[in-house]
């Protein structure tokens, strides 16, 4: 007697099998997380990109040492890592295939979690920055744009095509290039931008809500960081701030706009001349919440970059190239008139602060190291000469005491 194939029992078993395999596939797409496990605390952890055996992936290292934990395992070249404000997610740039441009991706800060690509347009994306746990700003072909962690929205913020069309002064400001670097302050309402010019860069501040734009200075290269108290700090390399902000208004009509645009072009040319005249001079300047320079620290060398500690009082400065006595890692007070003290005497290429402002993680000779900000201990090497580490960022989550 030939057995029956189509029975209620067989149909039930087929549906059950489909449910099991479908559930496994969904679980796998999310990185096989354990039920109710969530994301372990990242307190005391440093995320970084690590190139080993021809592949670059994200890793999480403990500030106390030990073997770093691998978070991703893909052929993409991952870089420019940032923690979300609660320390549970990582945003970064990556080219997901050899013929693609860099896009913004997101993953949980735990091993083997799903990677979500947040942007998909043909232009290269750079410099992701969280302004909240959900909102993520980034650089998109010389424009500042915004997306969300669920990829439900992607919008150009500054400068938009419409803005430049409506305001001839914006057209004059951006006539020679777009935004080279930016920082977001006050929950995304204030944007600092280094606008590329033929002769250096111009520092602009943009208030997103009322679309107010002002110029604050110029330099051959500008780097900056927004602080939690509403102020911000700018490193002027071969340049200086203006004594007073210069507001760029919205012209009332086309004729008025063209006249003011011509005046702005002349002003930008003067700023370029001042930049040329200050070749080799560097200043770290703190601006108050009204965008006026509050104090400036001159440097007898050319810093490669800086980072302000979470206490808003201490600055770490690193120098990658130059004279032997001027390279390394320096730490000083942001309001101090004394020069910063060198605590590490070999070339350094990036730094990141612990959330309690007591320690610095930094890159030197392709390794990731950590040291007290006092420089009183031998730095702890977290990668020990294996491969090339880059793009370190310390979790904002403080260790519980």
NORNOR-V255951 format. One line per field, one symbol per residue. ss: DSSP state (H for helix, E for strand, C for the rest). phi: phi as a letter, one per 20 degrees, with the letter a starting at -180 (. if undefined). psi: psi as a letter, one per 30 degrees, with the letter a starting at -180 (. if undefined). A space follows every 10 residues. Layout:
ss = ???
phi = ???
psi = ???
This chain:
ss = CCCCCCCHHH HHHHHHHHHH HHHHHHHHHC CCCCCCCCCC CCCCEEEEEE EECCEEEEEE EECCCCCCEE CCCCCCEEEE EEECCCCCEE EEEEECCCCC CCEEEEEECC CCCCCEECCC CCCCEEEEEE CCCCEEEEEE CCEEEEEECC CCCEEEEECC HHHHHHCHHH HHHCCCCCEE EEEEECCCCE EEEEEEECCE EEEEEEECCC CEEEEEEEEE EEEEEECCCC CEEEEEEEEE EEEEEEEECC CCCHHHHHHH HHHHHHHHHH HHHHHHHCCC CEEEEEECCC CCEEEEEEEC CCCCEEEECC CCCEEEEEEC CCCHHHCEEE EEECCCCCCC EEEECCCCCE EEECCCCCEE EEEECCEEEE EECCCCCCCE ECCCCCCEEE EEEECCCCCC C
phi = .ffeeecfff ffffffffff fffffffffe nlffgmfmdg gegmdcebec eclmcdcecc defeonffef dcbcffeebl eceffemecc dadaefbfdd efcecbbfeb flefddeecc ffefdblfbf dbfdecebec lnceccccfe lebbcfdbee ffgffecfff fffdfdrdee bbbdcllnec ceceefcfdn cdeccceffd leccecqbaf bdcbbedfen ebcceeelra eefcfdfdee ffbfffffff ffffgfffff fffffffdgn eccdcedffe mdfeacdece bdferbbefg fmddcdccce cpfgecepdc cbefdfeeff efdbdcgcda bbeffemebc dbdblmddcc bffemecfge eeclmemceb lfbegfffff d
psi = kklkeileee eeeeeeeeee eeeeeeeefg ghkkkgeakl kgkglkklkj jkhgkklklj kkffalkkkk elilfkjkli kkklffgflk klkkjflfgl lklklklkil khlkkkjfkg lflkklhkkk flfekkllkj hgkklkalfg gfkkkkekkl eeefefjfee eeegfglake llkklhhgfk kkkjkkleia kkkkkkjeeg hkklkfalle kkklkklfgf llkkjjjial llekkjkjlj kfleeeeeee eeeeeeeeee eeeeeefgkf kkkjkkkafg gkkelkjlkg ljkfllkklf fgfkkkkkke lakegflakk klkegkfkkl kkfkglkkfl lkklfggflk klkkhglklk lkffgglkkk jffhgjajkl hkkkkfkkkk .
